[in-house]
Amino acid sequence: GRGGGNGQSSSNNRKSDNNNKTLKEGIFSRTVKPSLFIGTRGIVASTAAYALGSNQSEDAKKVKRVREVMKMGADGALIVLDWEVPLDTSSTSTNNNSNNSNNNAANSSIDNIDIYKPNSITKPIILLLHGMNNDSTFGYIRSMMRTATDRGWIAVGMNLRGQDGLHQVKNTTPRGYNAGYTGDLRGVVEQLEYRLKRRSGVNRKIGKRTSSSNARDNNNNDQEEEDDDYIGGPIYLLGYSLGANIVTKYLGEESLHGTLPKCIGGGAAMGNPLHIHSGTIAFPWNMLLGAGVKRSILQNATSLRKHHEPGFQHAMKKALLAPTIGKLDDAAAPYLIRNDSYPPYATRIGFKDGEEYWWESSSHRYVGHVSVPLLKISAQDDFLVFGQFQRKLNHCLENPNVVVVKTRCGGHLGWQESQPPSSGGGEGGGLLGGSGSWSDVAVADFIEALLQIRQEDREKRLLRRGTVDGGEGVDTSFAPPKVMSRL
């Protein structure tokens, strides 16, 4: 099914077929009430999403914050991960392996949080990727991380290379991030997978899913064994704007070739343009986005100067003089980092020009292959990406694993509500403030439904094998409900 609406949908109470208990009203069924002066105005809603986040002082009472610097094997780039671990998380214990981590002075010690040790994390991990010219300190990332930790999950804000909001870690390579390079995300996922708790006796070899096309023809027993491997996890990938494009492209690349790690339970993409083409971005956003990229270039100028090839230095100077993001991309394209879209996803350098870079990076070419549940949310008043998204929407609708939600308002990554979401999320701000995010709750409810269905499926498989305690408490007279039936 395809979700949609901005508060016009019905909110009927639904009954469980098993115990006749009233279910919680789903996020896609209840009325959405955007804040009057923020939530209903696209540009204002977007500004609020960037600036407004969770209450930092209140967060400190509920979570432990950890900053980790992870080194990528492809080219030695440093990726900063900002962890938020719920204080009641069962995956906490003594751990002194902090060689690759930097402490934020304002946060608590990491000594009692075991997130580095292999085979140790027992909770679901929500891995978030920010948008262009942003980082994990932006409001919409912090708000979603708070929503995740409120539900007992571990949240990890991944800063794309060179985008450390605290300015503690500089880019160590002459290659910055871009819309199409999935190598850093792939490297982070591989390292996080190794840390997930596995069932005793399970082979430690990292597993991969079968491709979406082959999975339908294979015996279900293989998938059953895969899903039973982990106690920890799954890992859910959340992307925003440019980060949404990277998440979608990564899931499509890996799914197409049957290499998607088994620990990936699904994902969500908010404000994904699907079709990348910076040359079509209208004034003044084309100049503002370009200015943000130039700022990033200047902040990482030290590492860029280490590349002594005359052509590279000339391209960077041309990029700094480019008036718009389209012209900037075209100038820098021959020296941008990229990866093959097939195993082993080898790292390459350079595109012929901006047009090739935009085409190769566009996630609409990969979304049809995604083999795990993927939620896509976009607003009609999104002034940056809705046009591109709508033109390539058919690629999403062709894949039954993709759930598309289109709202009337919300701007670019906004969706502020006038009342605090009842099932978790950031602080509410009334009719004027509206810092409570509808999209945060929508994504969290989507993940919650996936986790419930995953657990029910496992219990039914164990019952068929006769391994559930006494064979009681599990009803196999009906199939697990579809994800959308819970939302």
N, C-alpha and C positions, 0 to 999 in steps of 0.2 A: 504494500500500500504506500501511497504518497501522502505525507502530512502537509499541512499548510494552514494559513490563516493568521489573523492578528487579534484574535479574541472573539471572532464571530462563530466559532465552532461550538457544538453542543457539549453539555457536560452531564450526560446521563450517568447515573450510578450503575456499576456493573457488578454482577454477582459471580462468585466462584462456583464452578460446576461441582466442586468437591465438598466444600463445607458451608456454602450458602452465606459466606461472609462478604460484606461490602468491601470492594477493593479501593485502594487509594485512588483519588481522581487523577487521571493521567495528565502529563504536561501538555499533550496535544489535544486534550479534551476540554480542559478548563479554560475559562475566559482569561485572556491576557489584557492587562490594563497598563498600557504604556504611560509613563509620566507625561504630564500635559505639555510642559515647555521644553523637555529634553527628549523624551522617548519618541515624540511625534515629529521631530525635526532632524533630518538625516545628518547634517553637518554638526549640529549641536550634540546629537547622540554619539557621534563618533568621537568628538572631543572629550565628552564625558567618559567614554569607554577607555580612552588613553590615560586620562588623568585620575579617574576615580577607581579605587580598588578596595580591598578589605581594610579593616581597622588594624593597623600594624601592632598597636599595643595589645589589642585583644588577641590577635593571632599568636603573639609570643607566649600567651598563657596556655595555648592549646597544642602548639607544635614545636618541634626542634628544627631549626634551620641549619643547613649544612651547605657549604660551598665546596664543590669538587672541580678540579681541573683535570680533564681527561685528554690524553694525547692520542691523536689519530695516527694509525699505522701507515696510511697512504703517503702522507707528506709531512708528518710531524706537527700539524696544526694543533693548537690548544683549544679545546671546547670547554666552556664553563657551564657546569650544571648546578643549578640552585635547587636543593632538596628541601622539602617540607615534610616531616615525618610526624604523624599524630603521636601525642605523648602516650596514648594507650596502645600503640602498635605493638603487637606481639613479636615483631622481628627486631626488637631492641635488646642488645646485650653488650657486654664489654668488648671493645674493639680498639686497638691502638694503631691500626694500619692507616695512617693519614698522611703518608708521604706525598701523595699527589693532590692534597687538598689545601685550600686556604680558608682560614676561619674569618668570618665576618665578625668584627669586634663587638658588634651590637647583639650578636646571637650567642646561644648557649654552646657549650663544648660538645664536640662530636664523639668524645671518648666512649659514651655509653650507647651509641647508635651504630648498629652493625649493618652498614649498607655497602661495605667494600668486600666483605668476605664472601668467597664462593659458596653457593648452596646455603644461603642464609635468609634471604628476604621471603617472607611468607604472605605478604599482602599484595593486592593489585597495585600496579604502578601506572600512574597517569603521566605520560611524557608529553609536554607542551612545547610547540614551536611558535615563536612570535612572528610578527609581520615585518615588512620592509622598514628599515631604519629604526626598528624598535629593539627591545631586549626584554629579559624576564622581569624587569622592575616595573613595566607598564601596568596600568590599572587592570586591563582585561585579563592579563595573565595572572596577576595576584588574586583577582577575584575568583577565577576558576580554580586556582590552587587551593584557596580557602574552602570552596565548595567541595572539592575532592577530599581534603583532609577532614572536613566535618563528617564525611561519610565513612571515615576510617581507612581511606586509601592513602598511599604515598604519592605525593605530587612532585614532579621534577620539571623545572623550567630549563629548557635547553637554549643556551645563547648561541646563535650561529657565529661562526668564526669572525673575530674582530668586533663583536657586538656585546662587550661586557659593560652593562649599565653602571657598574660601580667603578669602572676605569682602573681595575686592579690587574687585569690580564690583557696584554696586547697581542695582536695577531703576530705569530712568529714566522709566517710564510708570506710571500708576495702575492698570495691568492686569497681574495675575499670570498664571501658567500655569494650565491646568485640563486635565481629562481629554479634552476634545473639540476643542481648538483645534489644528489642524494647520498653521496659517500659518507658524509659526516653523520647523518642520521643512521645509516647502516652500521657504522662503527660503534655508535652509542648503543644501539639495540643489541648488538652482539655482546658487548661487555655487560649490559644489564641482564641479558638472558643467563649468562654464566653465574650471576649472583642469586638467581631465583632458587628457592628451596625445591628440591626434587624428592620424589618418593624413594624410599630406601630400596636399593636393588636396581634402580633405573640406570641405564647406561648414561654416563656423563657426556657422551657425544652430542653436540648440538644438533637438534633435529630440524627438519624442514617439512613444510606442508606440501601436499601434492598440488599441482596446478588446478585451477578451477575447471578446466575442460576435462582433465583426466580423472578428477575426483568423482565425477558423476558416474564413471564407468567402473571404478574400483570397488572392491568389497568394503563395507563400512567398518569392518573390524580394524583396519589399519588406522582410520581416524580415531576410533575408540581408544586404541592404545596410545595414540599421540596425546589426546586430551587427558589421559590418566597419568601422564608423566610428572606433572607439576603439582606441588602443594602451593608454592608461591605464584604470584602473578594472577591473571595474565597482565600483559603490557598493552595499554590502550594509547594510541597516538592521536593527539589533538593538535590541529594546525589552524593558524589564523592568517588570512590573506596570503601573502607569499609563502608562509609556513604551511598553509593549507594545500597549496599547490605542490610543495615538496612532499608532504605526507601522502597525498593522493598518488603522485608519481612513484614514490617508493613502494607503496602497496601494490600498484599495478605492475611495476617491473618485477617484483619478487613473485607475485601471484602468477604472472604469465609463464614463468619458467619453473614454477614449483619449488622455489627456494625461500618462500616466506617462512620465517621462524615460527615454530609451533606455539611459542609463547605470546604471539600477537593475537589478541582477542578481538580487535576491531579498531575503529577510529572515528574521528569526527573532523569535518572541515568547515570552518566558518568563513564566509566571505571569500571563497575560492574563485578566482577569475576563470579557471579552467583553460582559457586561451590566453597565453601571455603575448602581449604586443604593446610594448611601451610607446610605440609611435602613435597609437590611437588615443592615448590619455589626453584629456582636454585641459586647456588652460583654466585655472592656474596650477592645477594639481601636477601637471607634467614638470613645471619648474620647481615646485615645492619638493617633490619626490627626488628630483635631480639634485637639489641642494642638500638633501639628507644624505645621499650617497657620496657627494663631494666631501661632506663633513666626515664621513667614515673614512674616506681615502686619506684625508689630512690627519686624522687621529692615528692612523696606522702607517704614516709616511715613513717611519724608521724602517719597518720591515720591507716596505715597497722599494726603498732605495737600495736594498741588498740585491735586487735584480738588476744586473748591470747591462743587460741587452739594450742597445740603443732603441730598438723598436718598441720595447716595453715602456721605457721612460717617455718616449714620444707619445704613445697611446695614452698614458696616464695624464700627461699635460693636456692632450686634446680632450680627454674626458673632463678634466677640471674646467676647461673653457666652454664646454658644451652647454647651451642654454636650457636644454630639456633632458628629461630622463631617456627619451628615445634616442637623441643624438649621443648621449653619454654611453648607452648600451652599445650603440653601433661602433663607437670609438674603442671601447674596451673589449669587445667580443673576441678578437683574435687571441686574447691572453687570459680569458676566463677559464676557470677550472670546470671540468665536466667529467662524466663517467659513461662508460658503455651501458646500454640498456639491457644487456644480456650478461649472464655469468661469465667470468667472475666480477663483472661490473668494474672493470679496470679504469683507473683514473687517467684522463687525457687532458690536454690543454688546447684550448682555442676553438673558435667557430669562424666560419668564413666571414660573416658579418652579423649585424643585429637581427636580420630576418631569420637566418639559420638558428641563431641562439633562441629567439622567441619560439620558433616552431619546435625545436628539439626539447625545449623546456616545458611546453604546454601539457598539463596533466590530462586534458580531455583525450589525448591519444592513449592513455593508460587506464582510465577509470573503468572502462568496460571489462577489464581483466581482474579487477579486485575480487578476491575470493573470501574476504571476511566482511562482516557487517560494517558499513560506512555511512555515517550520518552527514548530510550536507545541508547547511542552513545559509540562506541568502535573503537579503531584504530588497524590496523593490525600490526603495529610496537610497540604495547604496550607490553613491555618485561615482565611485571608483571602479567597481568591477561588475555591477549587475548586467550591463549590456553584454560584455563578453560571456558572462555566465549563462545568460539566457540563450545566446546564439549556439552554445555548445551543450545545452541541457539534454538534448536527445541522447548523448553518449552516456549520461548517468541513468536515464530511464531504461536503457537497454539492458542494464545489469540488475538482476533481482536482489543483489546484495547491497545495493545503494538505496538509501532512504533520503528523499529530497524534501526539504521543508522551505517554502517560500513565504515570507511575511510581508505585510504591506509597509511596515515601518521598522526602523532599527538602525538605519544608516550603515556605515561601515564598521562592523563589530560592536554596535551599540546594544539595542534591545533592553534599555532600562525600563523597569516597571515602577509603578506608583506605590506598590505595596511590597513588603518583603516576601519573596517566594516561600510558600509554606513548607516545602520539602528540602530546604537548605539553600545556601548561597550567601551572597554578600549582604551588607547592611542595606536596609531600605532607606529611601530618602524622601518619601512622601510624594505629593504631586509635582513638586518643583525639582527635588533632588533626583530620586529614582536611580540610586546606585545599585539597587538590586537587579541582577541580570537574569532575564528570562532564558537566555541561551545557556547560561551556566547550569540552570536547573534542568533544561531540556537535555543537555549533554549528559549530565549526571544520571538522570532517569533512564536515558538510553543505555548507558553503561550498566546501571543497576539491573535493567531487564536482561541484558546479555549475561550478566553474572548469574542471575537466577535460573535462566534457561540452561546455562552451562552446567550448573549444579544438578538440576533436575535430570538432564540427559545422563549425567554420570551416575546418578543414583539408579536410574532405570537400567543402565548397562550392567551395573554391579548386581542388581537384583536378578537379571537374566542369568548372570554367572553364579548366582547363589551366594554372593559375598556381602550383601547388606545384612546388618545385625538381625538375625532371626527372620529375615525376609519380610519384616513388618514396616509399616509406616510409609510405604511408597505405593502409590496407585498407578498401575500401568494400563488402566483401561482407556486412557486418552493420551494423545500425543502432546508434547510440550507446546504451549501457546506460542504464536508468532510474536516477534518483538513488538510490532505495532499494536497488538491487542492489549499491551500493558501500558501504552503511552497515550 
